[in-house]
Amino acid sequence: MVTKVLFFGAAADAVGERSVEIAELAGSTAEEAIVRLRNAYPLLANQKINISINQEYAPPNAIVDDGDEIAIFTAVSGG
């Protein structure tokens, strides 16, 4: 199955797309998904990125299921 991955902010700039569809992410952990995305889009390797699954922050050990929507975004700070 294909997983929809959304990119926001600097992550979207690094990828050059706002969204992509990637096959065979289901069954991966969030951390494994990030590694796979960094391999596919090397400019992401230079960024501190966060991941959400179905609009909720995901810890590294969260499992990606069929039909999930992943969002990738850079860490944000403010003050």
N, C-alpha and C positions, 0 to 999 in steps of 0.2 A: 504494500500500500504506500501511497505517497503522503508525505507530511508537508503541510504548508508552513513555511518559515517566513516571518515578518521581520524586517530590519528597521530600526529607528535611529535617528540622529547620526552620529559619526559612524555607526556600524553600517547604516545604509550608504553613506558616502564611500566607505571602504569597499563595499560589495558592488556598488554601482546599480543596485536594484532595491526596491522597497519590499519585494517579496519574491520568493522562489519556491519551487516544489522539489523535494528531495525524496527519493525512494529509499526504502529500507532503514528508516530511522527508528521505526517501532521496535520496541524491545531494548533499545539503548538507554543508558542513563543520561541525564542532562549533561553530565561532564563528558561523556563519550560523544554526545551530539555536538558539543562545543568544539571538541578536538576535530571531529569530522568537518565541521564548518570552517575551522581555521585552516585545515588542509586544503579545502576547496577554494577558500578565499584568503590567501596569505596576508593581506593587509589587516585582517582581523587579529593577527598574532600580535600586533603592536598595541592592542587596546585591552583595557580592563573591561570585560563584557559581563553582562548579567543575562540570565535566561528566565523566561516565564513559560509555563505550560498552561494553556487554557486560561490565560489572564491572571495567573497566580505565580508569584515568585517561586522558583523551583530550586530546592537544594541539589547539590551535586549528585546525590544518589536517587533522585526522582526518576521514575521510569516513563519513557515516552510510549504511549499506546497508539494503536491505529486510530486515525482520525483526529488526533490532538493537533492543536495549533500552537506553534512555538513562536515566541517573540524574542529577538536579540536586541539588546540596547546597551549603550555604554554607561559606566558608572557616572552618576551625577552628583556634584557637590555644590553647595551654595552657602551663603552666609549672610 
